[in-house]
């Protein structure tokens, strides 16, 4: 499973990551998250890949 993205169906799913998923991302088990939809799965034209940020700025939502 190395180098496979953590898959999330919606933005709500992505914003509600479990503590275990966060640790896996921070430790490099996953290079990032692949989002399949915003409000529901496949409601966006293509998948979006998100990568772990190193910024110290708070989440702006």
mmCIF file of the N, C-alpha and C atoms, coordinates in Angstrom:
data_MODEL
# 
_entry.id   MODEL 
# 
loop_
_atom_site.group_PDB 
_atom_site.id 
_atom_site.type_symbol 
_atom_site.label_atom_id 
_atom_site.label_alt_id 
_atom_site.label_comp_id 
_atom_site.label_asym_id 
_atom_site.label_entity_id 
_atom_site.label_seq_id 
_atom_site.pdbx_PDB_ins_code 
_atom_site.Cartn_x 
_atom_site.Cartn_y 
_atom_site.Cartn_z 
_atom_site.occupancy 
_atom_site.B_iso_or_equiv 
_atom_site.pdbx_formal_charge 
_atom_site.auth_seq_id 
_atom_site.auth_comp_id 
_atom_site.auth_asym_id 
_atom_site.auth_atom_id 
_atom_site.pdbx_PDB_model_num 
ATOM 1   N N  . UNK A 1 1  ? 0.800   -1.195 0.000   1.00 0.00 ? 1  UNK A N  1 
ATOM 2   C CA . UNK A 1 1  ? 0.000   0.000  0.000   1.00 0.00 ? 1  UNK A CA 1 
ATOM 3   C C  . UNK A 1 1  ? 0.850   1.270  0.000   1.00 0.00 ? 1  UNK A C  1 
ATOM 4   N N  . UNK A 1 2  ? 2.121   1.164  -0.062  1.00 0.00 ? 2  UNK A N  1 
ATOM 5   C CA . UNK A 1 2  ? 2.969   2.348  -0.029  1.00 0.00 ? 2  UNK A CA 1 
ATOM 6   C C  . UNK A 1 2  ? 2.645   3.275  -1.184  1.00 0.00 ? 2  UNK A C  1 
ATOM 7   N N  . UNK A 1 3  ? 2.681   4.561  -0.898  1.00 0.00 ? 3  UNK A N  1 
ATOM 8   C CA . UNK A 1 3  ? 2.440   5.618  -1.882  1.00 0.00 ? 3  UNK A CA 1 
ATOM 9   C C  . UNK A 1 3  ? 1.013   5.660  -2.417  1.00 0.00 ? 3  UNK A C  1 
ATOM 10  N N  . UNK A 1 4  ? 0.080   5.034  -1.756  1.00 0.00 ? 4  UNK A N  1 
ATOM 11  C CA . UNK A 1 4  ? -1.321  5.162  -2.138  1.00 0.00 ? 4  UNK A CA 1 
ATOM 12  C C  . UNK A 1 4  ? -1.955  6.245  -1.285  1.00 0.00 ? 4  UNK A C  1 
ATOM 13  N N  . UNK A 1 5  ? -2.817  7.022  -1.908  1.00 0.00 ? 5  UNK A N  1 
ATOM 14  C CA . UNK A 1 5  ? -3.468  8.111  -1.196  1.00 0.00 ? 5  UNK A CA 1 
ATOM 15  C C  . UNK A 1 5  ? -4.586  7.587  -0.304  1.00 0.00 ? 5  UNK A C  1 
ATOM 16  N N  . UNK A 1 6  ? -4.828  8.294  0.768   1.00 0.00 ? 6  UNK A N  1 
ATOM 17  C CA . UNK A 1 6  ? -5.979  8.034  1.621   1.00 0.00 ? 6  UNK A CA 1 
ATOM 18  C C  . UNK A 1 6  ? -7.188  8.580  0.858   1.00 0.00 ? 6  UNK A C  1 
ATOM 19  N N  . UNK A 1 7  ? -8.193  7.765  0.614   1.00 0.00 ? 7  UNK A N  1 
ATOM 20  C CA . UNK A 1 7  ? -9.346  8.155  -0.203  1.00 0.00 ? 7  UNK A CA 1 
ATOM 21  C C  . UNK A 1 7  ? -10.483 8.625  0.701   1.00 0.00 ? 7  UNK A C  1 
ATOM 22  N N  . UNK A 1 8  ? -11.056 9.783  0.353   1.00 0.00 ? 8  UNK A N  1 
ATOM 23  C CA . UNK A 1 8  ? -12.225 10.302 1.061   1.00 0.00 ? 8  UNK A CA 1 
ATOM 24  C C  . UNK A 1 8  ? -13.281 10.666 0.028   1.00 0.00 ? 8  UNK A C  1 
ATOM 25  N N  . UNK A 1 9  ? -14.534 10.313 0.314   1.00 0.00 ? 9  UNK A N  1 
ATOM 26  C CA . UNK A 1 9  ? -15.626 10.542 -0.632  1.00 0.00 ? 9  UNK A CA 1 
ATOM 27  C C  . UNK A 1 9  ? -16.067 11.996 -0.690  1.00 0.00 ? 9  UNK A C  1 
ATOM 28  N N  . UNK A 1 10 ? -16.071 12.692 0.452   1.00 0.00 ? 10 UNK A N  1 
ATOM 29  C CA . UNK A 1 10 ? -16.571 14.067 0.499   1.00 0.00 ? 10 UNK A CA 1 
ATOM 30  C C  . UNK A 1 10 ? -15.645 14.949 1.342   1.00 0.00 ? 10 UNK A C  1 
ATOM 31  N N  . UNK A 1 11 ? -15.832 16.263 1.221   1.00 0.00 ? 11 UNK A N  1 
ATOM 32  C CA . UNK A 1 11 ? -15.054 17.199 2.026   1.00 0.00 ? 11 UNK A CA 1 
ATOM 33  C C  . UNK A 1 11 ? -15.373 17.005 3.513   1.00 0.00 ? 11 UNK A C  1 
ATOM 34  N N  . UNK A 1 12 ? -16.605 16.707 3.845   1.00 0.00 ? 12 UNK A N  1 
ATOM 35  C CA . UNK A 1 12 ? -16.961 16.447 5.244   1.00 0.00 ? 12 UNK A CA 1 
ATOM 36  C C  . UNK A 1 12 ? -16.164 15.259 5.780   1.00 0.00 ? 12 UNK A C  1 
ATOM 37  N N  . UNK A 1 13 ? -16.017 14.214 4.977   1.00 0.00 ? 13 UNK A N  1 
ATOM 38  C CA . UNK A 1 13 ? -15.212 13.055 5.386   1.00 0.00 ? 13 UNK A CA 1 
ATOM 39  C C  . UNK A 1 13 ? -13.757 13.465 5.618   1.00 0.00 ? 13 UNK A C  1 
ATOM 40  N N  . UNK A 1 14 ? -13.248 14.309 4.737   1.00 0.00 ? 14 UNK A N  1 
ATOM 41  C CA . UNK A 1 14 ? -11.856 14.732 4.849   1.00 0.00 ? 14 UNK A CA 1 
ATOM 42  C C  . UNK A 1 14 ? -11.649 15.604 6.085   1.00 0.00 ? 14 UNK A C  1 
ATOM 43  N N  . UNK A 1 15 ? -12.585 16.463 6.391   1.00 0.00 ? 15 UNK A N  1 
ATOM 44  C CA . UNK A 1 15 ? -12.454 17.346 7.548   1.00 0.00 ? 15 UNK A CA 1 
ATOM 45  C C  . UNK A 1 15 ? -12.647 16.591 8.869   1.00 0.00 ? 15 UNK A C  1 
ATOM 46  N N  . UNK A 1 16 ? -13.163 15.381 8.803   1.00 0.00 ? 16 UNK A N  1 
ATOM 47  C CA . UNK A 1 16 ? -13.393 14.571 10.005  1.00 0.00 ? 16 UNK A CA 1 
ATOM 48  C C  . UNK A 1 16 ? -12.452 13.366 10.062  1.00 0.00 ? 16 UNK A C  1 
ATOM 49  N N  . UNK A 1 17 ? -11.189 13.579 9.727   1.00 0.00 ? 17 UNK A N  1 
ATOM 50  C CA . UNK A 1 17 ? -10.215 12.494 9.783   1.00 0.00 ? 17 UNK A CA 1 
ATOM 51  C C  . UNK A 1 17 ? -10.083 11.979 11.213  1.00 0.00 ? 17 UNK A C  1 
ATOM 52  N N  . UNK A 1 18 ? -9.879  10.693 11.331  1.00 0.00 ? 18 UNK A N  1 
ATOM 53  C CA . UNK A 1 18 ? -9.657  10.114 12.662  1.00 0.00 ? 18 UNK A CA 1 
ATOM 54  C C  . UNK A 1 18 ? -8.226  10.410 13.106  1.00 0.00 ? 18 UNK A C  1 
ATOM 55  N N  . UNK A 1 19 ? -7.976  10.276 14.388  1.00 0.00 ? 19 UNK A N  1 
ATOM 56  C CA . UNK A 1 19 ? -6.632  10.484 14.924  1.00 0.00 ? 19 UNK A CA 1 
ATOM 57  C C  . UNK A 1 19 ? -5.640  9.517  14.277  1.00 0.00 ? 19 UNK A C  1 
ATOM 58  N N  . UNK A 1 20 ? -6.075  8.302  14.032  1.00 0.00 ? 20 UNK A N  1 
ATOM 59  C CA . UNK A 1 20 ? -5.225  7.288  13.397  1.00 0.00 ? 20 UNK A CA 1 
ATOM 60  C C  . UNK A 1 20 ? -4.854  7.705  11.965  1.00 0.00 ? 20 UNK A C  1 
ATOM 61  N N  . UNK A 1 21 ? -5.820  8.245  11.225  1.00 0.00 ? 21 UNK A N  1 
ATOM 62  C CA . UNK A 1 21 ? -5.555  8.696  9.852   1.00 0.00 ? 21 UNK A CA 1 
ATOM 63  C C  . UNK A 1 21 ? -4.585  9.877  9.841   1.00 0.00 ? 21 UNK A C  1 
ATOM 64  N N  . UNK A 1 22 ? -4.730  10.777 10.803  1.00 0.00 ? 22 UNK A N  1 
ATOM 65  C CA . UNK A 1 22 ? -3.823  11.922 10.894  1.00 0.00 ? 22 UNK A CA 1 
ATOM 66  C C  . UNK A 1 22 ? -2.406  11.459 11.181  1.00 0.00 ? 22 UNK A C  1 
ATOM 67  N N  . UNK A 1 23 ? -2.254  10.530 12.096  1.00 0.00 ? 23 UNK A N  1 
ATOM 68  C CA . UNK A 1 23 ? -0.929  9.982  12.409  1.00 0.00 ? 23 UNK A CA 1 
ATOM 69  C C  . UNK A 1 23 ? -0.335  9.297  11.180  1.00 0.00 ? 23 UNK A C  1 
ATOM 70  N N  . UNK A 1 24 ? -1.147  8.550  10.445  1.00 0.00 ? 24 UNK A N  1 
ATOM 71  C CA . UNK A 1 24 ? -0.662  7.871  9.240   1.00 0.00 ? 24 UNK A CA 1 
ATOM 72  C C  . UNK A 1 24 ? -0.185  8.875  8.190   1.00 0.00 ? 24 UNK A C  1 
ATOM 73  N N  . UNK A 1 25 ? -0.901  9.979  8.042   1.00 0.00 ? 25 UNK A N  1 
ATOM 74  C CA . UNK A 1 25 ? -0.474  11.028 7.107   1.00 0.00 ? 25 UNK A CA 1 
ATOM 75  C C  . UNK A 1 25 ? 0.818   11.683 7.573   1.00 0.00 ? 25 UNK A C  1 
ATOM 76  N N  . UNK A 1 26 ? 0.886   12.032 8.843   1.00 0.00 ? 26 UNK A N  1 
ATOM 77  C CA . UNK A 1 26 ? 2.067   12.702 9.386   1.00 0.00 ? 26 UNK A CA 1 
ATOM 78  C C  . UNK A 1 26 ? 3.308   11.818 9.353   1.00 0.00 ? 26 UNK A C  1 
ATOM 79  N N  . UNK A 1 27 ? 3.125   10.516 9.486   1.00 0.00 ? 27 UNK A N  1 
ATOM 80  C CA . UNK A 1 27 ? 4.265   9.598  9.488   1.00 0.00 ? 27 UNK A CA 1 
ATOM 81  C C  . UNK A 1 27 ? 4.689   9.173  8.082   1.00 0.00 ? 27 UNK A C  1 
ATOM 82  N N  . UNK A 1 28 ? 3.942   9.583  7.078   1.00 0.00 ? 28 UNK A N  1 
ATOM 83  C CA . UNK A 1 28 ? 4.326   9.275  5.706   1.00 0.00 ? 28 UNK A CA 1 
ATOM 84  C C  . UNK A 1 28 ? 3.738   7.996  5.143   1.00 0.00 ? 28 UNK A C  1 
ATOM 85  N N  . UNK A 1 29 ? 2.821   7.373  5.860   1.00 0.00 ? 29 UNK A N  1 
ATOM 86  C CA . UNK A 1 29 ? 2.184   6.163  5.336   1.00 0.00 ? 29 UNK A CA 1 
ATOM 87  C C  . UNK A 1 29 ? 1.382   6.464  4.058   1.00 0.00 ? 29 UNK A C  1 
ATOM 88  N N  . UNK A 1 30 ? 0.855   7.665  3.988   1.00 0.00 ? 30 UNK A N  1 
ATOM 89  C CA . UNK A 1 30 ? 0.135   8.129  2.810   1.00 0.00 ? 30 UNK A CA 1 
ATOM 90  C C  . UNK A 1 30 ? 0.770   9.438  2.350   1.00 0.00 ? 30 UNK A C  1 
ATOM 91  N N  . UNK A 1 31 ? 0.929   9.640  1.046   1.00 0.00 ? 31 UNK A N  1 
ATOM 92  C CA . UNK A 1 31 ? 1.487   10.919 0.587   1.00 0.00 ? 31 UNK A CA 1 
ATOM 93  C C  . UNK A 1 31 ? 0.477   12.062 0.685   1.00 0.00 ? 31 UNK A C  1 
ATOM 94  N N  . UNK A 1 32 ? -0.805  11.737 0.809   1.00 0.00 ? 32 UNK A N  1 
ATOM 95  C CA . UNK A 1 32 ? -1.842  12.754 0.906   1.00 0.00 ? 32 UNK A CA 1 
ATOM 96  C C  . UNK A 1 32 ? -3.219  12.130 0.866   1.00 0.00 ? 32 UNK A C  1 
ATOM 97  N N  . UNK A 1 33 ? -4.211  12.978 0.609   1.00 0.00 ? 33 UNK A N  1 
ATOM 98  C CA . UNK A 1 33 ? -5.607  12.533 0.545   1.00 0.00 ? 33 UNK A CA 1 
ATOM 99  C C  . UNK A 1 33 ? -6.144  12.787 -0.853  1.00 0.00 ? 33 UNK A C  1 
ATOM 100 N N  . UNK A 1 34 ? -6.869  11.835 -1.378  1.00 0.00 ? 34 UNK A N  1 
ATOM 101 C CA . UNK A 1 34 ? -7.529  11.997 -2.670  1.00 0.00 ? 34 UNK A CA 1 
ATOM 102 C C  . UNK A 1 34 ? -9.027  12.164 -2.417  1.00 0.00 ? 34 UNK A C  1 
ATOM 103 N N  . UNK A 1 35 ? -9.556  13.310 -2.820  1.00 0.00 ? 35 UNK A N  1 
ATOM 104 C CA . UNK A 1 35 ? -10.954 13.644 -2.596  1.00 0.00 ? 35 UNK A CA 1 
ATOM 105 C C  . UNK A 1 35 ? -11.767 13.307 -3.838  1.00 0.00 ? 35 UNK A C  1 
ATOM 106 N N  . UNK A 1 36 ? -12.850 12.539 -3.670  1.00 0.00 ? 36 UNK A N  1 
ATOM 107 C CA . UNK A 1 36 ? -13.664 12.092 -4.795  1.00 0.00 ? 36 UNK A CA 1 
ATOM 108 C C  . UNK A 1 36 ? -14.863 12.988 -5.084  1.00 0.00 ? 36 UNK A C  1 
ATOM 109 N N  . UNK A 1 37 ? -15.251 13.827 -4.129  1.00 0.00 ? 37 UNK A N  1 
ATOM 110 C CA . UNK A 1 37 ? -16.387 14.719 -4.314  1.00 0.00 ? 37 UNK A CA 1 
ATOM 111 C C  . UNK A 1 37 ? -16.401 15.773 -3.235  1.00 0.00 ? 37 UNK A C  1 
ATOM 112 N N  . UNK A 1 38 ? -17.178 16.832 -3.432  1.00 0.00 ? 38 UNK A N  1 
ATOM 113 C CA . UNK A 1 38 ? -17.247 17.872 -2.417  1.00 0.00 ? 38 UNK A CA 1 
ATOM 114 C C  . UNK A 1 38 ? -18.412 17.606 -1.461  1.00 0.00 ? 38 UNK A C  1 
ATOM 115 N N  . UNK A 1 39 ? -19.632 17.707 -1.953  1.00 0.00 ? 39 UNK A N  1 
ATOM 116 C CA . UNK A 1 39 ? -20.804 17.438 -1.108  1.00 0.00 ? 39 UNK A CA 1 
ATOM 117 C C  . UNK A 1 39 ? -21.191 15.966 -1.160  1.00 0.00 ? 39 UNK A C  1 
ATOM 118 N N  . UNK A 1 40 ? -20.990 15.342 -2.301  1.00 0.00 ? 40 UNK A N  1 
ATOM 119 C CA . UNK A 1 40 ? -21.232 13.905 -2.440  1.00 0.00 ? 40 UNK A CA 1 
ATOM 120 C C  . UNK A 1 40 ? -20.228 13.348 -3.426  1.00 0.00 ? 40 UNK A C  1 
ATOM 121 N N  . UNK A 1 41 ? -20.011 12.048 -3.364  1.00 0.00 ? 41 UNK A N  1 
ATOM 122 C CA . UNK A 1 41 ? -19.029 11.388 -4.212  1.00 0.00 ? 41 UNK A CA 1 
ATOM 123 C C  . UNK A 1 41 ? -19.317 11.691 -5.688  1.00 0.00 ? 41 UNK A C  1 
ATOM 124 N N  . UNK A 1 42 ? -18.298 12.021 -6.416  1.00 0.00 ? 42 UNK A N  1 
ATOM 125 C CA . UNK A 1 42 ? -18.263 12.329 -7.860  1.00 0.00 ? 42 UNK A CA 1 
ATOM 126 C C  . UNK A 1 42 ? -19.070 13.562 -8.282  1.00 0.00 ? 42 UNK A C  1 
ATOM 127 N N  . UNK A 1 43 ? -19.245 14.546 -7.388  1.00 0.00 ? 43 UNK A N  1 
ATOM 128 C CA . UNK A 1 43 ? -19.911 15.783 -7.803  1.00 0.00 ? 43 UNK A CA 1 
ATOM 129 C C  . UNK A 1 43 ? -18.902 16.847 -8.266  1.00 0.00 ? 43 UNK A C  1 
ATOM 130 N N  . UNK A 1 44 ? -17.641 16.440 -8.428  1.00 0.00 ? 44 UNK A N  1 
ATOM 131 C CA . UNK A 1 44 ? -16.617 17.316 -8.980  1.00 0.00 ? 44 UNK A CA 1 
ATOM 132 C C  . UNK A 1 44 ? -16.108 16.692 -10.277 1.00 0.00 ? 44 UNK A C  1 
ATOM 133 N N  . UNK A 1 45 ? -15.589 17.509 -11.222 1.00 0.00 ? 45 UNK A N  1 
ATOM 134 C CA . UNK A 1 45 ? -15.194 16.973 -12.521 1.00 0.00 ? 45 UNK A CA 1 
ATOM 135 C C  . UNK A 1 45 ? -14.014 16.007 -12.478 1.00 0.00 ? 45 UNK A C  1 
ATOM 136 N N  . UNK A 1 46 ? -13.138 16.149 -11.483 1.00 0.00 ? 46 UNK A N  1 
ATOM 137 C CA . UNK A 1 46 ? -12.023 15.209 -11.364 1.00 0.00 ? 46 UNK A CA 1 
ATOM 138 C C  . UNK A 1 46 ? -11.593 15.124 -9.906  1.00 0.00 ? 46 UNK A C  1 
ATOM 139 N N  . UNK A 1 47 ? -10.894 14.081 -9.591  1.00 0.00 ? 47 UNK A N  1 
ATOM 140 C CA . UNK A 1 47 ? -10.419 13.884 -8.220  1.00 0.00 ? 47 UNK A CA 1 
ATOM 141 C C  . UNK A 1 47 ? -9.401  14.968 -7.865  1.00 0.00 ? 47 UNK A C  1 
ATOM 142 N N  . UNK A 1 48 ? -9.377  15.355 -6.599  1.00 0.00 ? 48 UNK A N  1 
ATOM 143 C CA . UNK A 1 48 ? -8.441  16.373 -6.128  1.00 0.00 ? 48 UNK A CA 1 
ATOM 144 C C  . UNK A 1 48 ? -7.512  15.728 -5.112  1.00 0.00 ? 48 UNK A C  1 
ATOM 145 N N  . UNK A 1 49 ? -6.219  15.963 -5.280  1.00 0.00 ? 49 UNK A N  1 
ATOM 146 C CA . UNK A 1 49 ? -5.234  15.425 -4.342  1.00 0.00 ? 49 UNK A CA 1 
ATOM 147 C C  . UNK A 1 49 ? -4.750  16.535 -3.421  1.00 0.00 ? 49 UNK A C  1 
ATOM 148 N N  . UNK A 1 50 ? -4.787  16.257 -2.135  1.00 0.00 ? 50 UNK A N  1 
ATOM 149 C CA . UNK A 1 50 ? -4.317  17.181 -1.109  1.00 0.00 ? 50 UNK A CA 1 
ATOM 150 C C  . UNK A 1 50 ? -3.086  16.578 -0.448  1.00 0.00 ? 50 UNK A C  1 
ATOM 151 N N  . UNK A 1 51 ? -2.135  17.439 -0.135  1.00 0.00 ? 51 UNK A N  1 
ATOM 152 C CA . UNK A 1 51 ? -0.902  17.004 0.508   1.00 0.00 ? 51 UNK A CA 1 
ATOM 153 C C  . UNK A 1 51 ? -0.758  17.689 1.857   1.00 0.00 ? 51 UNK A C  1 
ATOM 154 N N  . UNK A 1 52 ? -0.034  17.070 2.763   1.00 0.00 ? 52 UNK A N  1 
ATOM 155 C CA . UNK A 1 52 ? 0.189   17.601 4.094   1.00 0.00 ? 52 UNK A CA 1 
ATOM 156 C C  . UNK A 1 52 ? 0.944   18.923 4.007   1.00 0.00 ? 52 UNK A C  1 
ATOM 157 N N  . UNK A 1 53 ? 0.442   19.917 4.684   1.00 0.00 ? 53 UNK A N  1 
ATOM 158 C CA . UNK A 1 53 ? 1.055   21.245 4.688   1.00 0.00 ? 53 UNK A CA 1 
ATOM 159 C C  . UNK A 1 53 ? 1.985   21.383 5.889   1.00 0.00 ? 53 UNK A C  1 
ATOM 160 N N  . UNK A 1 54 ? 3.033   22.153 5.702   1.00 0.00 ? 54 UNK A N  1 
ATOM 161 C CA . UNK A 1 54 ? 3.956   22.399 6.816   1.00 0.00 ? 54 UNK A CA 1 
ATOM 162 C C  . UNK A 1 54 ? 3.749   23.779 7.421   1.00 0.00 ? 54 UNK A C  1 
ATOM 163 N N  . UNK A 1 55 ? 2.700   24.480 7.010   1.00 0.00 ? 55 UNK A N  1 
ATOM 164 C CA . UNK A 1 55 ? 2.434   25.822 7.536   1.00 0.00 ? 55 UNK A CA 1 
ATOM 165 C C  . UNK A 1 55 ? 1.965   25.751 8.991   1.00 0.00 ? 55 UNK A C  1 
ATOM 166 N N  . UNK A 1 56 ? 2.215   26.826 9.716   1.00 0.00 ? 56 UNK A N  1 
ATOM 167 C CA . UNK A 1 56 ? 1.751   26.906 11.102  1.00 0.00 ? 56 UNK A CA 1 
ATOM 168 C C  . UNK A 1 56 ? 0.491   27.756 11.195  1.00 0.00 ? 56 UNK A C  1 
ATOM 169 N N  . UNK A 1 57 ? -0.010  28.247 10.058  1.00 0.00 ? 57 UNK A N  1 
ATOM 170 C CA . UNK A 1 57 ? -1.225  29.058 10.034  1.00 0.00 ? 57 UNK A CA 1 
ATOM 171 C C  . UNK A 1 57 ? -2.445  28.198 10.379  1.00 0.00 ? 57 UNK A C  1 
ATOM 172 N N  . UNK A 1 58 ? -3.434  28.760 11.076  1.00 0.00 ? 58 UNK A N  1 
ATOM 173 C CA . UNK A 1 58 ? -4.645  27.996 11.395  1.00 0.00 ? 58 UNK A CA 1 
ATOM 174 C C  . UNK A 1 58 ? -5.485  27.738 10.148  1.00 0.00 ? 58 UNK A C  1 
ATOM 175 N N  . UNK A 1 59 ? -6.276  26.700 10.185  1.00 0.00 ? 59 UNK A N  1 
ATOM 176 C CA . UNK A 1 59 ? -7.182  26.348 9.084   1.00 0.00 ? 59 UNK A CA 1 
ATOM 177 C C  . UNK A 1 59 ? -8.194  27.477 8.895   1.00 0.00 ? 59 UNK A C  1 
ATOM 178 N N  . UNK A 1 60 ? -8.339  27.946 7.672   1.00 0.00 ? 60 UNK A N  1 
ATOM 179 C CA . UNK A 1 60 ? -9.281  29.037 7.399   1.00 0.00 ? 60 UNK A CA 1 
ATOM 180 C C  . UNK A 1 60 ? -10.625 28.540 6.888   1.00 0.00 ? 60 UNK A C  1 
ATOM 181 N N  . UNK A 1 61 ? -10.779 27.209 6.905   1.00 0.00 ? 61 UNK A N  1 
ATOM 182 C CA . UNK A 1 61 ? -12.059 26.645 6.498   1.00 0.00 ? 61 UNK A CA 1 
ATOM 183 C C  . UNK A 1 61 ? -12.227 26.640 5.025   1.00 0.00 ? 61 UNK A C  1 
# 
